[in-house]
Amino acid sequence: MPRPIGGYRLKDGTRVPGVTTYTSFLTGDPGGLMHWAWDLGIQGKDYRKERDKAAGVGTIVHAMIDNDLMGHASTTDNIPTADGLEVSKDVYADMLAKADVGYKAYLGWKAGVSLEITSAEVAMVSEEFRFGGTPDATARLNGEFVFLDWKTSNSIHPQYIAQVAAYDQLWYENNGERATSGMLLRVGKDEGDFHVHSWPRHVLDMGWRAFLHCKELYELNKHLKKVC
């Protein structure tokens, strides 16, 4: 989810954190990923390439799904190459074969539902709660308004729910509509296995409460650091 150039800003120009800055407090390692990316930068490495190499097959499937949902199924744009992943042609061929299985599983799911993408990567800011975010997509799924998020991960984590719930709040403030559910399209990192996770409205409400607690912890942590 691309962050706007210059970050998220309120109408008065004040810069505010993004959703994942807050939800990192549900990982048990606040700021850990940011430090990892920073450390790679110090070593002269691109964190995106290192992330893709670690995710392997899942990253390829993720890119295929992204291209399809955005209406570019016929293109190979964004799909990591053997050189980009720093693997041999033989290893890459095996990765593509596994990725194809995961992608076909996604296509099978998509064929069984009525799915219409209504927006993609729309950057928004909450003036009331002072944060910003850019959801992967909103959609009509079997006629119901839902949020779609897709990730390369071997498991589900609480911060994913809080993240989608925060996007729902952003959308409500800016567009006056709430989702009936939030959906995560998850691809396994190693084998490219495809999974669909759906969270109903009452779970999103819990996720929003968790997000607010994360936001409070972030602010308290920032102040406490000043007296350490």
N, C-alpha and C positions, 0 to 999 in steps of 0.2 A: 504494500500500500504506500504509494509515493507521498511523501510529505511535501507541502508547497514550498517553493523556493523562499527562504526567509523564515520558514516555520509558520505556526499557527498564530494569528493575531486577532485581538478583539477590534471592534470598530474604532476604538481610540488609539489603536496602534500597539497596545500592550501585547507582548509576546506571552503565550501560554503553552503549557506542556501538551503533548499528544497523549492519546488514550493509553498506549503501551507503557509510557513513563509511569503511570499510576498502577496499571495492572501487574507490573513487575513485582509488586509487593505481595502478590499471591504465589510467586514462584519459590519463595524462601531464599531468594538471592537477589534482592533489589539492586538493580544496576549491573548485575553480573554480565549480561549479554553486551551491554554498552562497554564495559571494561574489556571484554573479550575482543570486540571490534576495534577498540582503541589500541589494544596491545598488538593486534595484527598490523594495524596501521604503522605503529612504531617500527615493526619489523619489515615494513615496506610491502606488506601483503594486502590484497584487496579482500575485505571480509566477505564480500558477496561470492567471490570465487571459492574461498575456503568453505563457506557455508554450503555451496552447491556440491563441492567435492565430498563433504561429509554426508550429505543427504543422498547423493548418488542417484539411484533409479527413481526415487520419489520425486526428485527435482525435475526429472524429465517428464514424468506423468503430470506433475503440477503444471508445467509449462504447456503441455498438450491440452489440458483441461482449460487453462486460462485462455488459450487461443480459440478454443471451440466456443466457450461462453461469450467471448468478445466478438464472435462472428468471423474469426480468422482461422478456421480449422484447416484450411488448405496450405497454410504457411508454416515454415519451420522457424519463424522469428521467435526469439526468446528461448528456444530449445537448446540447452547446453551441448556443445560439441565435444568430441574426444579430446581435442587440444585444450578446451576450456576446463574440462574436468581432469586433465592431465592423466589420462589413461590410454592404454594401447588400443589399437583398432579392434582387436579380438575381444578385449574386455568391454569396450563400448558396444560392440555388436550384441554381446550377452545382455548388457544393460538395456539396450533398445528392445530386445525380445521380451524381457520382463516388463518394461514400461508399456509395451503394446497390450499385454494382458490386463494391466491395471486400467489403461485407457478404455479398452473394450468393456470392462466392468462398469466404468463410468457411463459410457454410451448406452449400455443396457439399462442402467437406472434412469437415465434421461429419457429413453424411449418409452418408459412406463409412466411418465408424469407429463403434465402440461406445464412447461416452463417457459416463461417470457422474462428476459432480463430487461428491467426498466431503467436502471442507471448503473454506472460503473465508475468507481474511484472518484467520487464526488467529495472534495474536501469541504468540511464544515467546522464551525466553531460555536460553542455554547457560551453566550454572553452571561447567562445566569450562573453556570457552574464553572466557567472559565477554563475550558479545555478544548482541544480540537481533535479531529480524527478523519480518516478517509477509509470508509468501508470498501471491501472488494466489490460488492454489488448489492442492489436490491432487485427483487423479482416478484412476479406473480406465479405462485406455485399452486396449480389446480385452483386458480382464482383467488388465492389468499396472498396478501402482501407479506413477504418474508425478507429477512436479511440473509445473504449468502456470503460465507467466508470460506476460503479454502487454504489448507495448510499442509505442509510436508512434516509429518510427525508420526512417531510410533505409538503415541498414546494421547489421551485427552487430558487437559489440565483445567483447573478452575478458572484460570485467567482468560481462557478462551470464551467462556460464558460471560464473564464480566466485560470483556472487550466488545462482544456483540451487543450486550445490553447498553453499553455506553454509546454505541453507534445508533441504537434505537432512540436514545434520548436526543442525540444530535439531530436525527432526522425529524423527530417530533417537534423540536424547537424551530427548525428551519422550514418544515413542510407541513406540519400539522397532522401527521398520520403516524400511528404506531403499528408495528408488525404484530401479526398473530403468533409468529414463532421466529426463531433464529435457527439457521441451518449451517452446519460445518461439513464441507466436503474434505475428507482427510485422506491423504495418501501416505502409506508407509515409506519410510526413508530407504530401506534396504531392498524390499521386494516389490515396491510399487503397488501393494494391495490397496484397494479402494473401499472407503467406508463413508456412510452418510449418517450424520448425527443431527437430531432435531430436538430443539428445546422449546417447550410450549411457553405461553405468556407468563405463567406464574413462576417459571424458572428464570426467565429473563428479568422478572421483578426482583428475584433474589440476587441475580447477578448485578443488577443496578445498585442494590444496597451494598453489596460487596465492593463495587467500584467506589462508592462514596467513602467507605471505610479506608480503602487504599489511598484515596485522595487525601484524606485526613492524616493518615500515617506518613505520607510523603511530605506534607507540610510540616508536621511535627518533627520528622526526622531532619528536615532542612534547618529548622530553628535549633534543635538540639545539637547539631553539628557545630553551631557557632559557639557553644559553651563547652565543647569537649577539649 
